[in-house]
Amino acid sequence: MLMLTDTDPEFDLRVLDAWRKHNQPELIVVSSKSTRPQRLLSSALSALLMLRLMFTDTRGLARISQRLGNNTGRPWAGLRAQIKLQAAAIAFFWRHRSRLKAAQSIYAHDQLCGAVAWMAHRFYGVAYDYDAHEIVPFRARRTSLLRVMLEFSWERRIIRGCRVCYVVNKPMRRLYRHFYGTANYVIRPNAFFVEQEIDLRADGDRLIVYVGSTGTYRRLETLVSTAKANNAEPVLFCENARQVGASLGVTDCHELSGYAPKLVEVAGGTASYFWCSFDGAILSYRYSLPNKFFQAVAMGIPIIATRGTYLGKLVAKYGFGYTIDERSSACGLMWDRAQYKAALEAMRWFRGEMRDAKIVL
Protein backbone atom coordinates (compact mmCIF):
# COMPACT_ATOMS: atom_id res chain seq x y z
CA MET A 1 0.00 0.00 0.00
CA LEU A 2 1.05 3.58 -0.72
CA MET A 3 -0.39 6.26 1.60
CA LEU A 4 -0.87 9.86 0.46
CA THR A 5 -1.49 12.96 2.58
CA ASP A 6 -1.44 16.69 1.82
CA THR A 7 -0.23 17.86 5.26
CA ASP A 8 2.68 17.10 7.56
CA PRO A 9 1.61 13.79 9.18
CA GLU A 10 3.35 14.74 12.42
CA PHE A 11 0.46 17.06 13.29
CA ASP A 12 -2.46 15.06 11.90
CA LEU A 13 -3.56 12.34 14.31
CA ARG A 14 -6.02 10.89 11.80
CA VAL A 15 -3.24 10.30 9.28
CA LEU A 16 -0.87 8.85 11.89
CA ASP A 17 -3.52 6.48 13.23
CA ALA A 18 -4.33 5.16 9.73
CA TRP A 19 -0.62 4.81 8.97
CA ARG A 20 -0.07 2.66 12.09
CA LYS A 21 -3.19 0.55 11.52
CA HIS A 22 -2.02 -0.28 8.00
CA ASN A 23 1.41 -1.44 9.20
CA GLN A 24 3.22 1.82 8.44
CA PRO A 25 3.21 1.78 4.63
CA GLU A 26 5.23 4.21 2.54
CA LEU A 27 3.74 7.65 3.17
CA ILE A 28 4.20 10.58 0.78
CA VAL A 29 3.12 14.19 1.28
CA VAL A 30 1.59 15.47 -1.97
CA SER A 31 3.30 18.73 -2.86
CA SER A 32 1.27 21.82 -3.79
CA LYS A 33 3.78 22.75 -6.51
CA SER A 34 2.93 22.73 -10.21
CA THR A 35 4.13 24.20 -13.51
CA ARG A 36 2.42 26.82 -15.64
CA PRO A 37 1.36 24.27 -18.34
CA GLN A 38 -0.14 22.09 -15.61
CA ARG A 39 -2.08 25.07 -14.24
CA LEU A 40 -3.38 25.84 -17.73
CA LEU A 41 -4.46 22.21 -18.07
CA SER A 42 -6.17 22.47 -14.70
CA SER A 43 -8.02 25.61 -15.85
CA ALA A 44 -9.33 23.80 -18.92
CA LEU A 45 -10.35 20.82 -16.80
CA SER A 46 -12.15 23.14 -14.37
CA ALA A 47 -14.19 24.66 -17.19
CA LEU A 48 -15.20 21.20 -18.44
CA LEU A 49 -16.18 19.99 -14.96
CA MET A 50 -18.31 23.07 -14.26
CA LEU A 51 -20.02 22.95 -17.66
CA ARG A 52 -20.82 19.28 -17.21
CA LEU A 53 -22.31 19.89 -13.78
CA MET A 54 -24.37 22.86 -14.99
CA PHE A 55 -25.78 21.19 -18.09
CA THR A 56 -25.94 17.47 -17.26
CA ASP A 57 -26.47 17.37 -13.50
CA THR A 58 -28.89 20.12 -12.53
CA ARG A 59 -30.13 17.97 -9.65
CA GLY A 60 -26.66 17.84 -8.12
CA LEU A 61 -26.25 21.59 -8.59
CA ALA A 62 -29.63 22.22 -6.95
CA ARG A 63 -28.56 20.15 -3.95
CA ILE A 64 -25.40 22.21 -3.58
CA SER A 65 -27.22 25.53 -3.82
CA GLN A 66 -29.87 24.44 -1.34
CA ARG A 67 -27.33 23.35 1.25
CA LEU A 68 -25.17 26.44 0.87
CA GLY A 69 -27.98 28.95 1.21
CA ASN A 70 -26.36 32.38 1.23
CA ASN A 71 -23.05 31.16 2.61
CA THR A 72 -20.99 31.83 -0.50
CA GLY A 73 -18.37 34.41 -1.35
CA ARG A 74 -17.69 36.60 -4.38
CA PRO A 75 -18.13 34.96 -7.82
CA TRP A 76 -14.41 34.11 -8.18
CA ALA A 77 -13.47 33.68 -4.51
CA GLY A 78 -11.17 30.70 -4.03
CA LEU A 79 -11.38 29.59 -7.66
CA ARG A 80 -7.73 30.29 -8.42
CA ALA A 81 -6.65 28.34 -5.33
CA GLN A 82 -8.77 25.36 -6.41
CA ILE A 83 -7.28 25.42 -9.89
CA LYS A 84 -3.81 25.36 -8.32
CA LEU A 85 -4.79 22.39 -6.15
CA GLN A 86 -5.97 20.48 -9.20
CA ALA A 87 -2.73 21.37 -10.96
CA ALA A 88 -0.79 20.06 -7.94
CA ALA A 89 -2.66 16.75 -8.20
CA ILE A 90 -1.87 16.54 -11.92
CA ALA A 91 1.78 17.42 -11.28
CA PHE A 92 2.17 14.82 -8.53
CA PHE A 93 0.46 12.16 -10.63
CA TRP A 94 2.76 12.83 -13.60
CA ARG A 95 5.92 13.03 -11.49
CA HIS A 96 5.19 9.79 -9.59
CA ARG A 97 3.28 7.88 -12.28
CA SER A 98 5.66 4.89 -12.22
CA ARG A 99 5.38 4.53 -8.46
CA LEU A 100 1.61 4.97 -8.52
CA LYS A 101 1.25 2.38 -11.30
CA ALA A 102 3.33 -0.13 -9.33
CA ALA A 103 1.37 0.35 -6.09
CA GLN A 104 -0.85 -2.56 -5.07
CA SER A 105 -3.26 -0.08 -3.52
CA ILE A 106 -3.44 3.54 -2.37
CA TYR A 107 -4.80 5.08 0.83
CA ALA A 108 -5.63 8.73 0.12
CA HIS A 109 -6.29 11.36 2.80
CA ASP A 110 -8.56 14.25 1.80
CA GLN A 111 -9.50 15.50 -1.64
CA LEU A 112 -6.13 16.51 -3.15
CA CYS A 113 -4.75 13.02 -2.52
CA GLY A 114 -8.07 11.49 -3.53
CA ALA A 115 -7.77 13.14 -6.94
CA VAL A 116 -4.30 11.58 -7.40
CA ALA A 117 -5.64 8.17 -6.37
CA TRP A 118 -8.60 8.52 -8.74
CA MET A 119 -6.25 9.23 -11.64
CA ALA A 120 -4.12 6.20 -10.73
CA HIS A 121 -7.29 4.11 -10.68
CA ARG A 122 -8.58 5.61 -13.93
CA PHE A 123 -5.37 5.15 -15.91
CA TYR A 124 -3.69 2.16 -14.24
CA GLY A 125 -6.51 0.31 -12.47
CA VAL A 126 -4.98 0.79 -9.00
CA ALA A 127 -7.51 0.26 -6.20
CA TYR A 128 -7.73 2.97 -3.52
CA ASP A 129 -9.36 3.85 -0.21
CA TYR A 130 -10.46 7.43 0.46
CA ASP A 131 -10.32 8.97 3.93
CA ALA A 132 -12.71 11.91 3.88
CA HIS A 133 -11.57 14.11 6.75
CA GLU A 134 -14.60 16.34 6.10
CA ILE A 135 -17.19 16.96 3.40
CA VAL A 136 -15.01 19.24 1.29
CA PRO A 137 -17.49 21.45 -0.64
CA PHE A 138 -19.19 22.54 2.59
CA ARG A 139 -16.29 23.58 4.78
CA ALA A 140 -16.20 26.80 6.81
CA ARG A 141 -15.22 29.21 4.05
CA ARG A 142 -16.96 31.86 2.01
CA THR A 143 -15.72 30.71 -1.38
CA SER A 144 -17.55 31.05 -4.67
CA LEU A 145 -20.18 28.65 -5.92
CA LEU A 146 -17.83 27.89 -8.82
CA ARG A 147 -15.17 26.49 -6.48
CA VAL A 148 -17.79 24.50 -4.59
CA MET A 149 -18.95 23.02 -7.90
CA LEU A 150 -15.41 21.88 -8.69
CA GLU A 151 -14.93 20.35 -5.25
CA PHE A 152 -18.31 18.59 -5.52
CA SER A 153 -17.42 17.17 -8.95
CA TRP A 154 -14.09 15.84 -7.73
CA GLU A 155 -15.40 14.38 -4.49
CA ARG A 156 -18.23 12.57 -6.23
CA ARG A 157 -15.81 10.96 -8.69
CA ILE A 158 -13.37 10.03 -5.94
CA ILE A 159 -16.04 8.39 -3.78
CA ARG A 160 -17.68 6.52 -6.63
CA GLY A 161 -14.32 5.01 -7.63
CA CYS A 162 -12.95 4.02 -4.21
CA ARG A 163 -13.11 0.65 -2.44
CA VAL A 164 -13.82 2.24 0.94
CA CYS A 165 -14.77 5.77 1.93
CA TYR A 166 -14.01 6.56 5.57
CA VAL A 167 -16.28 9.17 7.17
CA VAL A 168 -16.25 10.67 10.66
CA ASN A 169 -19.72 9.75 12.00
CA LYS A 170 -23.25 8.55 11.18
CA PRO A 171 -24.75 11.93 10.19
CA MET A 172 -21.87 12.56 7.79
CA ARG A 173 -22.39 9.11 6.29
CA ARG A 174 -26.03 10.07 5.60
CA LEU A 175 -24.89 13.32 3.98
CA TYR A 176 -22.37 11.52 1.78
CA ARG A 177 -25.04 9.08 0.64
CA HIS A 178 -27.37 12.00 -0.10
CA PHE A 179 -24.82 13.89 -2.19
CA TYR A 180 -22.68 11.15 -3.72
CA GLY A 181 -24.81 8.02 -3.77
CA THR A 182 -24.08 4.45 -2.76
CA ALA A 183 -20.54 3.54 -1.69
CA ASN A 184 -18.81 1.42 0.93
CA TYR A 185 -18.89 4.00 3.73
CA VAL A 186 -17.10 3.11 6.96
CA ILE A 187 -17.32 5.27 10.08
CA ARG A 188 -13.94 6.22 11.52
CA PRO A 189 -14.25 8.84 14.29
CA ASN A 190 -11.38 11.13 15.29
CA ALA A 191 -10.95 9.43 18.66
CA PHE A 192 -7.14 9.41 18.59
CA PHE A 193 -6.30 11.18 21.86
CA VAL A 194 -4.78 9.34 24.82
CA GLU A 195 -7.04 9.17 27.88
CA GLN A 196 -5.94 11.21 30.89
CA GLU A 197 -7.31 11.70 34.37
CA ILE A 198 -7.57 15.34 35.44
CA ASP A 199 -8.73 16.46 38.88
CA LEU A 200 -11.73 18.65 38.02
CA ARG A 201 -13.75 20.23 40.83
CA ALA A 202 -17.20 21.77 40.79
CA ASP A 203 -16.04 24.39 43.31
CA GLY A 204 -12.84 25.25 41.41
CA ASP A 205 -12.09 28.30 39.28
CA ARG A 206 -14.35 28.59 36.27
CA LEU A 207 -12.55 28.14 32.93
CA ILE A 208 -13.57 27.87 29.29
CA VAL A 209 -10.73 26.23 27.34
CA TYR A 210 -10.21 26.36 23.59
CA VAL A 211 -7.56 24.57 21.51
CA GLY A 212 -7.04 25.04 17.79
CA SER A 213 -7.29 27.48 14.90
CA THR A 214 -8.91 30.87 15.28
CA GLY A 215 -11.03 31.31 12.15
CA THR A 216 -14.24 33.33 12.02
CA TYR A 217 -16.53 30.33 12.39
CA ARG A 218 -14.95 29.15 15.68
CA ARG A 219 -17.02 31.82 17.49
CA LEU A 220 -14.22 32.86 19.81
CA GLU A 221 -15.83 36.25 20.43
CA THR A 222 -18.85 34.34 21.75
CA LEU A 223 -16.54 32.24 23.91
CA VAL A 224 -15.16 35.40 25.52
CA SER A 225 -18.59 36.98 26.05
CA THR A 226 -19.97 33.72 27.48
CA ALA A 227 -17.05 33.52 29.90
CA LYS A 228 -17.55 37.12 31.04
CA ALA A 229 -21.30 36.62 31.48
CA ASN A 230 -20.65 33.62 33.74
CA ASN A 231 -17.71 35.02 35.74
CA ALA A 232 -15.32 32.59 34.08
CA GLU A 233 -11.83 32.88 32.59
CA PRO A 234 -11.22 32.10 28.89
CA VAL A 235 -8.03 30.12 28.18
CA LEU A 236 -6.83 29.78 24.58
CA PHE A 237 -4.21 27.51 22.98
CA CYS A 238 -3.60 28.68 19.42
CA GLU A 239 -1.07 29.85 16.84
CA ASN A 240 0.11 33.45 17.27
CA ALA A 241 -1.23 33.42 20.81
CA ARG A 242 -0.06 36.93 21.70
CA GLN A 243 -1.79 38.58 18.74
CA VAL A 244 -4.97 36.52 19.13
CA GLY A 245 -5.14 37.26 22.84
CA ALA A 246 -4.71 40.99 22.22
CA SER A 247 -7.45 41.06 19.58
CA LEU A 248 -9.92 39.20 21.83
CA GLY A 249 -8.92 40.81 25.11
CA VAL A 250 -7.80 37.46 26.56
CA THR A 251 -4.73 37.44 28.81
CA ASP A 252 -4.44 33.66 29.31
CA CYS A 253 -3.27 32.68 25.81
CA HIS A 254 -0.72 29.94 25.03
CA GLU A 255 0.99 28.78 21.85
CA LEU A 256 -0.39 25.63 20.24
CA SER A 257 2.96 23.90 19.82
CA GLY A 258 3.46 21.33 22.61
CA TYR A 259 0.31 22.50 24.38
CA ALA A 260 -0.86 19.21 25.96
CA PRO A 261 1.16 19.27 29.25
CA LYS A 262 0.27 22.93 29.79
CA LEU A 263 -3.41 22.20 29.20
CA VAL A 264 -3.37 19.48 31.87
CA GLU A 265 -1.65 21.87 34.26
CA VAL A 266 -4.08 24.72 33.59
CA ALA A 267 -7.25 22.60 33.87
CA GLY A 268 -6.23 20.67 37.01
CA GLY A 269 -8.30 21.61 40.08
CA THR A 270 -10.73 23.80 38.11
CA ALA A 271 -14.31 23.65 36.90
CA SER A 272 -13.42 23.67 33.21
CA TYR A 273 -15.48 23.40 30.05
CA PHE A 274 -14.02 22.66 26.61
CA TRP A 275 -15.30 25.06 23.93
CA CYS A 276 -16.83 23.09 21.04
CA SER A 277 -19.46 25.64 19.99
CA PHE A 278 -18.96 26.45 16.33
CA ASP A 279 -21.13 28.11 13.68
CA GLY A 280 -24.02 25.73 13.04
CA ALA A 281 -24.77 27.36 9.68
CA ILE A 282 -21.68 25.63 8.27
CA LEU A 283 -22.74 22.19 7.10
CA SER A 284 -19.46 20.57 8.10
CA TYR A 285 -19.71 22.03 11.62
CA ARG A 286 -23.38 21.18 11.98
CA TYR A 287 -22.94 17.46 11.46
CA SER A 288 -19.32 16.55 12.11
CA LEU A 289 -17.53 16.20 15.43
CA PRO A 290 -14.41 18.37 15.93
CA ASN A 291 -11.10 17.00 17.21
CA LYS A 292 -11.63 19.20 20.27
CA PHE A 293 -14.60 17.09 21.27
CA PHE A 294 -12.57 13.89 21.25
CA GLN A 295 -9.80 15.59 23.17
CA ALA A 296 -12.32 16.74 25.76
CA VAL A 297 -13.63 13.17 26.02
CA ALA A 298 -10.10 11.79 26.46
CA MET A 299 -9.46 14.29 29.26
CA GLY A 300 -12.89 13.91 30.86
CA ILE A 301 -13.72 17.64 30.52
CA PRO A 302 -17.39 18.62 29.93
CA ILE A 303 -18.01 20.60 26.76
CA ILE A 304 -19.99 23.61 25.53
CA ALA A 305 -21.74 22.95 22.20
CA THR A 306 -24.11 24.81 19.87
CA ARG A 307 -27.79 23.95 20.03
CA GLY A 308 -29.12 22.37 16.85
CA THR A 309 -25.82 20.75 15.86
CA TYR A 310 -25.15 17.02 16.03
CA LEU A 311 -22.78 17.62 18.94
CA GLY A 312 -25.45 19.67 20.70
CA LYS A 313 -27.87 16.75 20.31
CA LEU A 314 -25.30 14.38 21.84
CA VAL A 315 -24.93 16.73 24.82
CA ALA A 316 -28.70 16.83 25.25
CA LYS A 317 -28.90 13.03 25.05
CA TYR A 318 -25.96 12.07 27.27
CA GLY A 319 -25.57 15.14 29.51
CA PHE A 320 -21.77 15.55 29.25
CA GLY A 321 -21.84 19.32 28.93
CA TYR A 322 -23.93 22.36 28.21
CA THR A 323 -25.49 23.82 25.05
CA ILE A 324 -25.87 27.46 24.09
CA ASP A 325 -27.56 29.19 21.18
CA GLU A 326 -25.88 31.31 18.52
CA ARG A 327 -25.57 34.22 20.95
CA SER A 328 -23.73 34.51 24.25
CA SER A 329 -25.45 32.64 27.07
CA ALA A 330 -25.39 34.05 30.62
CA CYS A 331 -26.75 31.10 32.54
CA GLY A 332 -25.51 30.34 36.04
CA LEU A 333 -26.69 26.72 35.76
CA MET A 334 -23.63 26.07 33.65
CA TRP A 335 -21.57 26.05 36.85
CA ASP A 336 -24.23 24.94 39.28
CA ARG A 337 -22.27 22.48 41.44
CA ALA A 338 -24.76 19.64 41.15
CA GLN A 339 -25.06 20.12 37.38
CA TYR A 340 -21.31 20.35 36.85
CA LYS A 341 -20.73 17.16 38.86
CA ALA A 342 -23.42 15.44 36.79
CA ALA A 343 -21.71 16.59 33.58
CA LEU A 344 -18.37 15.23 34.83
CA GLU A 345 -19.89 11.85 35.65
CA ALA A 346 -21.71 11.76 32.31
CA MET A 347 -18.49 12.52 30.42
CA ARG A 348 -16.58 9.74 32.18
CA TRP A 349 -19.41 7.29 31.55
CA PHE A 350 -19.60 8.34 27.91
CA ARG A 351 -15.84 7.92 27.51
CA GLY A 352 -16.03 4.35 28.77
CA GLU A 353 -18.98 3.47 26.55
CA MET A 354 -17.28 4.92 23.48
CA ARG A 355 -13.98 3.17 24.30
CA ASP A 356 -15.81 -0.17 24.57
CA ALA A 357 -17.62 0.49 21.25
CA LYS A 358 -21.01 0.48 22.97
CA ILE A 359 -21.68 3.90 21.45
CA VAL A 360 -21.03 4.49 17.74
CA LEU A 361 -21.13 8.15 16.83
C-alpha positions as CSV (number, residue, x, y, z in Angstrom):
1,M,0.0,0.0,0.0
2,L,1.0,3.6,-0.7
3,M,-0.4,6.3,1.6
4,L,-0.9,9.9,0.5
5,T,-1.5,13.0,2.6
6,D,-1.4,16.7,1.8
7,T,-0.2,17.9,5.3
8,D,2.7,17.1,7.6
9,P,1.6,13.8,9.2
10,E,3.4,14.7,12.4
11,F,0.5,17.1,13.3
12,D,-2.5,15.1,11.9
13,L,-3.6,12.3,14.3
14,R,-6.0,10.9,11.8
15,V,-3.2,10.3,9.3
16,L,-0.9,8.9,11.9
17,D,-3.5,6.5,13.2
18,A,-4.3,5.2,9.7
19,W,-0.6,4.8,9.0
20,R,-0.1,2.7,12.1
21,K,-3.2,0.5,11.5
22,H,-2.0,-0.3,8.0
23,N,1.4,-1.4,9.2
24,Q,3.2,1.8,8.4
25,P,3.2,1.8,4.6
26,E,5.2,4.2,2.5
27,L,3.7,7.6,3.2
28,I,4.2,10.6,0.8
29,V,3.1,14.2,1.3
30,V,1.6,15.5,-2.0
31,S,3.3,18.7,-2.9
32,S,1.3,21.8,-3.8
33,K,3.8,22.7,-6.5
34,S,2.9,22.7,-10.2
35,T,4.1,24.2,-13.5
36,R,2.4,26.8,-15.6
37,P,1.4,24.3,-18.3
38,Q,-0.1,22.1,-15.6
39,R,-2.1,25.1,-14.2
40,L,-3.4,25.8,-17.7
41,L,-4.5,22.2,-18.1
42,S,-6.2,22.5,-14.7
43,S,-8.0,25.6,-15.8
44,A,-9.3,23.8,-18.9
45,L,-10.3,20.8,-16.8
46,S,-12.1,23.1,-14.4
47,A,-14.2,24.7,-17.2
48,L,-15.2,21.2,-18.4
49,L,-16.2,20.0,-15.0
50,M,-18.3,23.1,-14.3
51,L,-20.0,22.9,-17.7
52,R,-20.8,19.3,-17.2
53,L,-22.3,19.9,-13.8
54,M,-24.4,22.9,-15.0
55,F,-25.8,21.2,-18.1
56,T,-25.9,17.5,-17.3
57,D,-26.5,17.4,-13.5
58,T,-28.9,20.1,-12.5
59,R,-30.1,18.0,-9.7
60,G,-26.7,17.8,-8.1
61,L,-26.2,21.6,-8.6
62,A,-29.6,22.2,-6.9
63,R,-28.6,20.1,-4.0
64,I,-25.4,22.2,-3.6
65,S,-27.2,25.5,-3.8
66,Q,-29.9,24.4,-1.3
67,R,-27.3,23.4,1.2
68,L,-25.2,26.4,0.9
69,G,-28.0,29.0,1.2
70,N,-26.4,32.4,1.2
71,N,-23.1,31.2,2.6
72,T,-21.0,31.8,-0.5
73,G,-18.4,34.4,-1.3
74,R,-17.7,36.6,-4.4
75,P,-18.1,35.0,-7.8
76,W,-14.4,34.1,-8.2
77,A,-13.5,33.7,-4.5
78,G,-11.2,30.7,-4.0
79,L,-11.4,29.6,-7.7
80,R,-7.7,30.3,-8.4
81,A,-6.7,28.3,-5.3
82,Q,-8.8,25.4,-6.4
83,I,-7.3,25.4,-9.9
84,K,-3.8,25.4,-8.3
85,L,-4.8,22.4,-6.1
86,Q,-6.0,20.5,-9.2
87,A,-2.7,21.4,-11.0
88,A,-0.8,20.1,-7.9
89,A,-2.7,16.7,-8.2
90,I,-1.9,16.5,-11.9
91,A,1.8,17.4,-11.3
92,F,2.2,14.8,-8.5
93,F,0.5,12.2,-10.6
94,W,2.8,12.8,-13.6
95,R,5.9,13.0,-11.5
96,H,5.2,9.8,-9.6
97,R,3.3,7.9,-12.3
98,S,5.7,4.9,-12.2
99,R,5.4,4.5,-8.5
100,L,1.6,5.0,-8.5
101,K,1.2,2.4,-11.3
102,A,3.3,-0.1,-9.3
103,A,1.4,0.3,-6.1
104,Q,-0.8,-2.6,-5.1
105,S,-3.3,-0.1,-3.5
106,I,-3.4,3.5,-2.4
107,Y,-4.8,5.1,0.8
108,A,-5.6,8.7,0.1
109,H,-6.3,11.4,2.8
110,D,-8.6,14.2,1.8
111,Q,-9.5,15.5,-1.6
112,L,-6.1,16.5,-3.2
113,C,-4.7,13.0,-2.5
114,G,-8.1,11.5,-3.5
115,A,-7.8,13.1,-6.9
116,V,-4.3,11.6,-7.4
117,A,-5.6,8.2,-6.4
118,W,-8.6,8.5,-8.7
119,M,-6.3,9.2,-11.6
120,A,-4.1,6.2,-10.7
121,H,-7.3,4.1,-10.7
122,R,-8.6,5.6,-13.9
123,F,-5.4,5.2,-15.9
124,Y,-3.7,2.2,-14.2
125,G,-6.5,0.3,-12.5
126,V,-5.0,0.8,-9.0
127,A,-7.5,0.3,-6.2
128,Y,-7.7,3.0,-3.5
129,D,-9.4,3.9,-0.2
130,Y,-10.5,7.4,0.5
131,D,-10.3,9.0,3.9
132,A,-12.7,11.9,3.9
133,H,-11.6,14.1,6.7
134,E,-14.6,16.3,6.1
135,I,-17.2,17.0,3.4
136,V,-15.0,19.2,1.3
137,P,-17.5,21.4,-0.6
138,F,-19.2,22.5,2.6
139,R,-16.3,23.6,4.8
140,A,-16.2,26.8,6.8
141,R,-15.2,29.2,4.0
142,R,-17.0,31.9,2.0
143,T,-15.7,30.7,-1.4
144,S,-17.5,31.0,-4.7
145,L,-20.2,28.7,-5.9
146,L,-17.8,27.9,-8.8
147,R,-15.2,26.5,-6.5
148,V,-17.8,24.5,-4.6
149,M,-19.0,23.0,-7.9
150,L,-15.4,21.9,-8.7
151,E,-14.9,20.3,-5.2
152,F,-18.3,18.6,-5.5
153,S,-17.4,17.2,-8.9
154,W,-14.1,15.8,-7.7
155,E,-15.4,14.4,-4.5
156,R,-18.2,12.6,-6.2
157,R,-15.8,11.0,-8.7
158,I,-13.4,10.0,-5.9
159,I,-16.0,8.4,-3.8
160,R,-17.7,6.5,-6.6
161,G,-14.3,5.0,-7.6
162,C,-13.0,4.0,-4.2
163,R,-13.1,0.7,-2.4
164,V,-13.8,2.2,0.9
165,C,-14.8,5.8,1.9
166,Y,-14.0,6.6,5.6
167,V,-16.3,9.2,7.2
168,V,-16.3,10.7,10.7
169,N,-19.7,9.7,12.0
170,K,-23.2,8.5,11.2
171,P,-24.7,11.9,10.2
172,M,-21.9,12.6,7.8
173,R,-22.4,9.1,6.3
174,R,-26.0,10.1,5.6
175,L,-24.9,13.3,4.0
176,Y,-22.4,11.5,1.8
177,R,-25.0,9.1,0.6
178,H,-27.4,12.0,-0.1
179,F,-24.8,13.9,-2.2
180,Y,-22.7,11.1,-3.7
181,G,-24.8,8.0,-3.8
182,T,-24.1,4.5,-2.8
183,A,-20.5,3.5,-1.7
184,N,-18.8,1.4,0.9
185,Y,-18.9,4.0,3.7
186,V,-17.1,3.1,7.0
187,I,-17.3,5.3,10.1
188,R,-13.9,6.2,11.5
189,P,-14.3,8.8,14.3
190,N,-11.4,11.1,15.3
191,A,-10.9,9.4,18.7
192,F,-7.1,9.4,18.6
193,F,-6.3,11.2,21.9
194,V,-4.8,9.3,24.8
195,E,-7.0,9.2,27.9
196,Q,-5.9,11.2,30.9
197,E,-7.3,11.7,34.4
198,I,-7.6,15.3,35.4
199,D,-8.7,16.5,38.9
200,L,-11.7,18.6,38.0
201,R,-13.7,20.2,40.8
202,A,-17.2,21.8,40.8
203,D,-16.0,24.4,43.3
204,G,-12.8,25.3,41.4
205,D,-12.1,28.3,39.3
206,R,-14.4,28.6,36.3
207,L,-12.6,28.1,32.9
208,I,-13.6,27.9,29.3
209,V,-10.7,26.2,27.3
210,Y,-10.2,26.4,23.6
211,V,-7.6,24.6,21.5
212,G,-7.0,25.0,17.8
213,S,-7.3,27.5,14.9
214,T,-8.9,30.9,15.3
215,G,-11.0,31.3,12.1
216,T,-14.2,33.3,12.0
217,Y,-16.5,30.3,12.4
218,R,-15.0,29.1,15.7
219,R,-17.0,31.8,17.5
220,L,-14.2,32.9,19.8
221,E,-15.8,36.2,20.4
222,T,-18.8,34.3,21.7
223,L,-16.5,32.2,23.9
224,V,-15.2,35.4,25.5
225,S,-18.6,37.0,26.0
226,T,-20.0,33.7,27.5
227,A,-17.0,33.5,29.9
228,K,-17.5,37.1,31.0
229,A,-21.3,36.6,31.5
230,N,-20.7,33.6,33.7
231,N,-17.7,35.0,35.7
232,A,-15.3,32.6,34.1
233,E,-11.8,32.9,32.6
234,P,-11.2,32.1,28.9
235,V,-8.0,30.1,28.2
236,L,-6.8,29.8,24.6
237,F,-4.2,27.5,23.0
238,C,-3.6,28.7,19.4
239,E,-1.1,29.9,16.8
240,N,0.1,33.5,17.3
241,A,-1.2,33.4,20.8
242,R,-0.1,36.9,21.7
243,Q,-1.8,38.6,18.7
244,V,-5.0,36.5,19.1
245,G,-5.1,37.3,22.8
246,A,-4.7,41.0,22.2
247,S,-7.4,41.1,19.6
248,L,-9.9,39.2,21.8
249,G,-8.9,40.8,25.1
250,V,-7.8,37.5,26.6
251,T,-4.7,37.4,28.8
252,D,-4.4,33.7,29.3
253,C,-3.3,32.7,25.8
254,H,-0.7,29.9,25.0
255,E,1.0,28.8,21.9
256,L,-0.4,25.6,20.2
257,S,3.0,23.9,19.8
258,G,3.5,21.3,22.6
259,Y,0.3,22.5,24.4
260,A,-0.9,19.2,26.0
261,P,1.2,19.3,29.3
262,K,0.3,22.9,29.8
263,L,-3.4,22.2,29.2
264,V,-3.4,19.5,31.9
265,E,-1.6,21.9,34.3
266,V,-4.1,24.7,33.6
267,A,-7.3,22.6,33.9
268,G,-6.2,20.7,37.0
269,G,-8.3,21.6,40.1
270,T,-10.7,23.8,38.1
271,A,-14.3,23.6,36.9
272,S,-13.4,23.7,33.2
273,Y,-15.5,23.4,30.1
274,F,-14.0,22.7,26.6
275,W,-15.3,25.1,23.9
276,C,-16.8,23.1,21.0
277,S,-19.5,25.6,20.0
278,F,-19.0,26.5,16.3
279,D,-21.1,28.1,13.7
280,G,-24.0,25.7,13.0
281,A,-24.8,27.4,9.7
282,I,-21.7,25.6,8.3
283,L,-22.7,22.2,7.1
284,S,-19.5,20.6,8.1
285,Y,-19.7,22.0,11.6
286,R,-23.4,21.2,12.0
287,Y,-22.9,17.5,11.5
288,S,-19.3,16.5,12.1
289,L,-17.5,16.2,15.4
290,P,-14.4,18.4,15.9
291,N,-11.1,17.0,17.2
292,K,-11.6,19.2,20.3
293,F,-14.6,17.1,21.3
294,F,-12.6,13.9,21.3
295,Q,-9.8,15.6,23.2
296,A,-12.3,16.7,25.8
297,V,-13.6,13.2,26.0
298,A,-10.1,11.8,26.5
299,M,-9.5,14.3,29.3
300,G,-12.9,13.9,30.9
301,I,-13.7,17.6,30.5
302,P,-17.4,18.6,29.9
303,I,-18.0,20.6,26.8
304,I,-20.0,23.6,25.5
305,A,-21.7,23.0,22.2
306,T,-24.1,24.8,19.9
307,R,-27.8,23.9,20.0
308,G,-29.1,22.4,16.9
309,T,-25.8,20.7,15.9
310,Y,-25.1,17.0,16.0
311,L,-22.8,17.6,18.9
312,G,-25.5,19.7,20.7
313,K,-27.9,16.8,20.3
314,L,-25.3,14.4,21.8
315,V,-24.9,16.7,24.8
316,A,-28.7,16.8,25.3
317,K,-28.9,13.0,25.1
318,Y,-26.0,12.1,27.3
319,G,-25.6,15.1,29.5
320,F,-21.8,15.5,29.3
321,G,-21.8,19.3,28.9
322,Y,-23.9,22.4,28.2
323,T,-25.5,23.8,25.1
324,I,-25.9,27.5,24.1
325,D,-27.6,29.2,21.2
326,E,-25.9,31.3,18.5
327,R,-25.6,34.2,20.9
328,S,-23.7,34.5,24.3
329,S,-25.5,32.6,27.1
330,A,-25.4,34.0,30.6
331,C,-26.8,31.1,32.5
332,G,-25.5,30.3,36.0
333,L,-26.7,26.7,35.8
334,M,-23.6,26.1,33.6
335,W,-21.6,26.0,36.8
336,D,-24.2,24.9,39.3
337,R,-22.3,22.5,41.4
338,A,-24.8,19.6,41.1
339,Q,-25.1,20.1,37.4
340,Y,-21.3,20.3,36.8
341,K,-20.7,17.2,38.9
342,A,-23.4,15.4,36.8
343,A,-21.7,16.6,33.6
344,L,-18.4,15.2,34.8
345,E,-19.9,11.9,35.7
346,A,-21.7,11.8,32.3
347,M,-18.5,12.5,30.4
348,R,-16.6,9.7,32.2
349,W,-19.4,7.3,31.6
350,F,-19.6,8.3,27.9
351,R,-15.8,7.9,27.5
352,G,-16.0,4.3,28.8
353,E,-19.0,3.5,26.5
354,M,-17.3,4.9,23.5
355,R,-14.0,3.2,24.3
356,D,-15.8,-0.2,24.6
357,A,-17.6,0.5,21.3
358,K,-21.0,0.5,23.0
359,I,-21.7,3.9,21.5
360,V,-21.0,4.5,17.7
361,L,-21.1,8.2,16.8
